[in-house]
Amino acid sequence: MKRLMIGLIIVVASVTSNQATAQQELDTSTTSTKTIRTDEAKNKIFEIEYKGIMYYVFNGTWHTKMKNRYVLKNAPKGAKISFKPEGGKYVTMHGKKYYRCKGIFYKEHKDSIYEVVRI
């Protein structure tokens, strides 16, 4: 009977420990994708003003700024940028060529201007 109780206690402790670790990892990854600390970004951010709102593009994702953090936002359709975001690839849809990066589709114009056409 003592062995059974000790075994049960070990199993419960192990499961509880694994759940706490998994929750901690989930919380860390969730918050890190929504905001970026200003000091982390340094010179890797591109500023774009579109319809009176300042957007910041960092590693192919779009953000707005709140206090000392950059908050993840959807890329505004119609916004144009003068650089190709890193990490994407060219795709063809319905016979048209687009550049896709992190779920955002860009149409390439002359002089390497990229317009957000689809999110």
Secondary structure, DSSP 8 states (H G I E B T S, - for coil): -HHHHHHHHHHHHHHHHHHHHHHHHHHHHHHHHHEEEHHHHGGG-EEEEETTEEEEEETTEEEEEETTEEEEE---TT-EESS--TT-EEEEETTEEEEEETTEEEEEEGGGEEEEEE-
